[in-house]
């Protein structure tokens, strides 16, 4: 196999691996809810959920609108509804992992 073909195949496999490792929307939401379970500032959530500041802001607005987090006293806190989501998410994930 020519060198170019080896490079193309290697690149394709590398990209497949990267995309498999990327978190989906539900996993990101679960990470944010986990960080905010006892209350956390936006910066702490961004750092611990491994998201940039703009992206975490978008997620927090979405989660607030859905009633999964609330903003009080300068920090975000996972609501009872958010804790229920987190519990259900973890349960489903546990059931699906072989």
KAMO-V427424 format. One record per run of one state. SS is the DSSP state (A for helix, B for strand, O for the rest). FROM is the first residue (numbers start at 1). TO is the last residue. If there is no record, write none. Layout:
ss = {SS,SS}
from = {FROM,FROM}
to = {TO,TO}
//
This chain:
ss = {O,A,O,A,O,B,O,A,O,A,O,B,O,B,O,A,O}
from = {1,3,22,25,36,40,41,42,49,53,66,69,73,75,79,80,97}
to = {2,21,24,35,39,40,41,48,52,65,68,72,74,78,79,96,98}
//
